[in-house]
Amino acid sequence: MLIWIPVDGTGDEKQSKVTKLFELEQWALIDFDAGEVKSTRFFKTREEFGEWVDFVILENKFESYIDFMNDGMMVLCVRQEETIEDIIEAYKFKELDEVGF
């Protein structure tokens, strides 16, 4: 399963933090399978990765999410999590909120 997270520009999976769409510098693409992260890659734009992505996780529910839904992605938002590690941990335990429902 692939997950997009808009992040600041650190390019480090341990220190990158989720950010608003209009402030993002990179997209973190998380390959999550069998309850663990298989890989984390960073892209300047989503178009650089041309394959299907299952989820996008946004900073808050007020972000513009319609384009993601139109692309067939499920949209989630964080509660208080900031780092990729914390977000994925919350994802594992279904502690992220659904957007658009």
Secondary structure by P-SEA (a helix, b strand, c coil): cbbbbbbccccccccbbbbccccccbbbbbbcccccccbbbbbcccccccccccbbbccccccccaaaaaabbbbbbbcccccaaaaaaaaaacccccccc
